[in-house]
Amino acid sequence: MNWNATYDYYDKTNVKQAYYLSMEFLQGRALTNAVGNLELTGEYAEALKQLGQSLEDVATQEPDAALGNGGLGRLASCFLDSLATLNYPAWGYGLRYKHGLFKQIITKDGQEEVAENWLEMGNPWEILRNDVSYPVKFYGKVVEGTDGRKHWIGGENIKAVAHDIPIPGYKTKTTNNLRLWSTTVPSHDFDLEAFNAGDHAGAYEAHLNAEKICHVLYPGDESPEGKVLRLKQQYTLCSASLQDIIARFERRAGDSLSWEDFPSKVAVQMNDTHPTLCIPELMRILIDVKGLNWNEAWSITERTVAYTNHTVLPEALEKWSLDIMQKLLPRHVEIIEKIDGELMNIIISKYGTADTSLLKKKIKEMRILDNIDLPDSIAKLFVKPKEKKESPAKLKEKLLVKSLEPIAVVEEKTVSKVEKNEDPEKVEADSEEVVEAENEEPEDELDPFVKSDPKLPRVVQMANLCVVGGHSVNGVAEIHSEIVKEDVFNSFYEMWPGKFQNKTNGVTPRRWIRFCNPELSAIISKWIGSDDWILNTDKLAELKKFADDEDLQSEWRAAKKANKMKVVSLIREKTGYIVSPDSMFDVQVKRIHEYKRQLLNILGIVYRYKKMKEMSAKDRVKSFVPRVCIFGGKAFATYIQAKRIVKFITDVAATVNHDPEIGDLLKVVFIPDYNVSVAEALIPASELSQHISTAGMEASGTSNMKFSMNGCILIGTLDGANVEIREEVGEENFFLFGAEAHEIAGLRKERAQGKFVPDPRFEEVKKYVRSGVFGTYNYDELMGSLEGNEGYGRADYFLVGKDFPSYIGCQEKVDEAYRNQKLWTRMSILNTAGSSKFSSDRTIHEYAKDIWDITSVILP
């Protein structure tokens, strides 16, 4: 079996191995991917046919693995596919969520959430490894033993148990592993005595506390209990994975074990900040368990761990309450405090102490611990120096002289205190009192910066810890990586420029063209002359020379139409709506978030609908191309504004889709419970895809790559990977609109100053929404977020109003281009031809070479 052979060969050759730690792996269905990678699709389909079944019907019986939410998790799964395909020794590590994020149901009230049931019938793709489990500790206290080492004792103990899932490569024997952890406690923690006494809940409490760690992806963290649960999840992933990695390292090294060799055998990649605790956990194991000193452990940790940043949004850069972490992970807080202190010493050594304002700024920006007192050794640098005092005798002499000075002029006669018959001894006594008072040592005047503000929370800035503790920090698109260097981590970049690099995301061409779009794949292989493009997407560029060929264009349109017919059926099944395959399929599917601007899209649709209603039937047909506007994506359960947007989209759909005057000229569809399998149907059928985030806020995006790869034309801002996609496919084959990243701060400032003048069409649309045409729901809060000049939840922070006129104008260009099907098909072909850069194979090659220093290993 290739899976076991791969395990054994890595152990035998003791290769350097990469370990990809992620809170999400959005795999999708495994069956079609597995038989496709093994080149058994035809044989498997034929075997099922002989049994009276079809591969397509059997495949749809498999539920999507509910192990992720969005692009972060799908990227991780694309990377695992490429790692196996390219024969790189690598494993993925994650958590086995019993109920996923949630199953999304769309009702008259908008989005509702119910628990995901993907494991209800078991998971045939996993093997439970009861022989592989590790202890994970929470709470307790830290004591120093007689051996001089720190010991973390007491507290709550659970057990992380491994579940392994095979990740087969394409056209290769390599089958890598995705190891997921479930959580439980040893059976002896079941309190039999309490159970027999009738306290059934109490008897089972320890089991429940352990098992709930892996119940749900991203449990709500509005409550203290929710925050603790999330932190437990993150630590469980880090602790169990590192113990497993270290055990494998020790086993492979055998008698020649040397901890100095650890970074040359192990690379740990943190997919965003969720696995940040890898850094203090690896330090803890190396120091407290393995007996290394601090400097040895730090050198090993720094050379082993690397960090991928996935966001420029400040609220998405994780910050954990120090108080919660102190209770839950006391030893790790000690380690983080020391790392923070060492970091400040490095900052001081770089910038010196002469310019305290600059030093203060750098420490504030770079510290791991925020709003926490500076250590005494550093605090003294920010004490105002005492004024130099004169000796008491000298000061007394000055005061006596001063007492004899004239104090008044009466009839041009100078009068002194002595002449006024004041007692000279009393004058001297007064002077001595003044001397004594002025001679007291004044208190040191501390800069307020030194002390924490009791009104503000004390937090651990996880992203800063990632940058400090890792040897590499990468962004996931060229524009994003520049923002990371120039803004998000600018001070760190100034200090360690060599740490920072770009790794533009990619997607696997196996799942995202070859398997999900067999019609288009066959056409590509026919015109290129082979299917080599599946492993070498550079060959897709050969399509450019055929872009105007009428035969290719005819085949291309036929494949698109066939895929659209499948989506017509999907929409009817999922929503009950009937749409025309002759309409343009206009798609925006991704997490529902204000910065991704589904609100801009739906307001544009409302404007389109209003204009249609104001026209005669004849003018409507003449002015507008028929469109089916498709949305999909989940709003986080506690993200109220995002859920309002979902409700708004579904209300618009209910009105527009039942309007007989409009008919097939415009349909709006929200497909519930968007997942990988829905994406695999939608993307091949899409003709226009919207990637319209506020510029500078989307790190990369990967769905934009999938759409472009499948011959879908993008409308978008210069944000994330859009920038590079536009360069590759050609400016004329991308619909661009909106403000650019470097303008955003100025536009927000302009808004705050009350200088923004909204476009009349934008005001018209908001008024139309408030008129009640889309139902009785009160949209004042949603529309109000686009109004005013400042304030939380107001002032149109994501610049929907600013970009609205540009967006509307761009959509008119889309209609114009779509009317010319020959031009549109040419643009579609050139999008596929220009997507060669966006394969995850290329991305993984760069990670392997530049960050992990691992080499491809081909099984004999």
Steps between C-alpha positions, in 0.01 A plus 500: 500500500645840397398665827696259720787491252529878516505494884764230505721663238507835682598320821764287329668788317456746791421785261427854607122529524265798496200514733212729409295604805159649427174543688319431173522246218211550260542179304170442328405151391786253489373230263524678163829660601651169609400295194601791278846532654544125470393521131218254563200719418406308187552156650314590819209652307478186284501271804219700660307493175512120500348515849220719373638823648669810360815660636326838516211366708729308735728802544208722605426266792823609667457803727762774488745469789400787730854592600518857373318819413663694217811569298740429786385139523467446126853633448629250756332216311634618163848506653467143627398388152801671343741374764402141427495553124848653504634227732588735785515334844234686694207447734203715590379538859156620606204430728217257429191718551193291570252770393713721274425873496125457446253398233340812354124507444332792323154587632274804480712643782825458310783274613442244773763261633466135594769249591681331211443123488779388266614224738153357559571197278871487586793603281630220277809704410651506847681248715472542876847462649438408863870413518588865436387730779661773711417671830400866488485709819307812603497714816716381793811680624872523431755389761876468492631151567816392679651447154470874434240448228152649493217250545140564396286301742137449598215635294287331237638221282353375174612264226535585128440197275613482137275440199687461171370586153693407183599776256590331170712679243419514129690254279732405786532234771531766768206507742552749779303530822255740658494432874201635689469501878191412699491557876396281790619396847626165627224266614615519861386866502141377485374536858324166552424574865324826414308329219375224732403766753274659240724790400509394136594843361781543751636154429533579132617862540866436419407319178268780392762768570750313286270405213350846455841630390440335161125547475491820290736700279542854640254481792345837580738704715265768628503334844803425720420128465509534121839671513641227721368231265659663196834528676473136605446406135807688386722358772374145440595526132847634584583273793382169353658575161837602643513198731432282196761678288761472776423131558553437128826696503631303798397167351670573168818634664540193723830488686641796303244747642622859504254782564714732293388291200131570565465798259677302226240223531182693588323802350182623670277740305236694693201570273404841645518581873282215632802269555714776661527303823738268313774745591470498883397132495812394310707710741327337799562147374862567411581672832276332758481150354815456292731703724639755253593849615312809384742606226518151351123463501444845351746441217329170413149647520581803287657286226211251500186713497366727222186712474254574219304820553151497349356836595563872525184557706602610852208313660612178332853519647431286805537650846445277801418615850811460715281422800327211321829368369660533843235275651486251215869481402711640787832360379450638151438848637836483682669407173318772303598757764865407459477512119339845535782617726768368264325675210507834683872460564553442127298814422708701748826369357390600148358846569700601808370708790575852383167552322248376755204606283616273218577219743157534657334483159688186398436319828130586484469373141707185545434371850331162530334598828279806464395723791733323743751673729850523361761299693695713748821465299331663200264734686798692642581620149179700504553679834554874482843582654502675838613864513846543654472633861739743671642427845285606802767745624522675164121520469467638856752775423301596186175520694651722774632739240159499333332587834696827521400610154268806474131411494338845479569863411341763727571862423808391307637323809595133469373281786634153582344231720762580765425871488132413546606361838444137396692266728820390313492166685145442372611586148782247530260234635261561211790466263600167654142369454506601132840339456377179661185494284684575178776255585263198511569244224211529246326185382608358162261615228399194293375533145135377495609270216680282757184397683192313380165675478259323738208610280631305201537123457839331530558292189744273322547606136529167323606635161795681659601176672485323161730755340748493787503123544517391137775519239262596217188712459316487170202677352278324248492745207745762377290799610423334834867428570586863431227616741639257760846655464395864468216509750396196705851398616706795382715527813578129486585532131745780579668278756494167311444571128632155409211330682233639269402357164205442269336171409200568277234239567412234246232236447531141388419456129396142570191573707432844355511421126573137428245340733233769544494604133563192284332664199745790495794274591440284193494808277823636651679166455375472142621844392829490693564148378546328837387508861844609623344829613348319799850479651655793317248784474750711303374302201160667533660805340499308170125566479573864422586426138155340449295768678339623176449158345128457427508125558659538842257779589205284400622207712580737786148645503345154483698389807390810688137440406518138619636616837230768525232236450635315805475818707145564382413163657703578814322833549160341459591226748648734762267802472198412287579782256498431126762691300586515131832350380501765226556775758844613610598317820642768731643350821633620836571214739716548811472573871243771566699795631465875467846539346417244228210731412214270413305814598646691203398215269140479621458880497619493140234237428237716672604794279473276193155380608376855567613617157329201339175583680513856367529383135263355248535128427663579166756737652583249775600232253698753300682644804581195710659160445305224681679400822479243772677655801615220731621543858633247747689507827459490875479793739660423834225424752567810715580741213174694500574731208605210276176320586306813408667489159389138452145595597507794257620284209226243561234773528610654171493151344146435624377826344692494171450131423122527533467815291328399173604826330866409538485127428832349394666839455609488863508227762666507843596177674657432840616138512491377862782319677771587248782245505766344277253276318276796415808690383600210276164536322479881493851593391502312166161657413589858596549768238560806720642475851509784751811565711414849613659542845605842624850541358777402739279282719498160325827319560478289184187306427519161334152476353599775254767259370253210472253709302764640266643152445157383387462775242294735716561873463553701819362834606699639790716753674879509502517285810662173603581264216272701267802716428709209374210329323433819303866521402502138384170487309533848352340827612245480219375166636427624852229747605668744738336765717536677831748685718851358538666389823722807536191728484293332770639676809460841335144424395408397854657819633305701245183329618578578865539867405155502343630563148356192329214571260312179411395427144128577445448142376632366831256717694224388265570133569503543879172688485352223286606237753343698783175538306402146596501357148693195627275424795428617852845438650654822635825566314584826680797341681643358178452817295606710799840330499559674166416845638649756737863611518627309801406252769501123543276329244459822302693719255516228231838368618519261205434774241193349339364846416832626368541209258132469406503726189819337373347157557178588315700636208711185488189281500377686192826402328437138602158508328651651189774236480261209562283600205796420276531126569804462277684767700376355830614147410841634399528671840397173668766297317767756586403483867567127505819546297622770739437305820815287475670691782230418750558129555566388858778284352696819430423638846611179669825492300575848637417405859714186473796690359487834682345425841513130581819390322350160422559298186278277292522131593377245247408159631689212337 
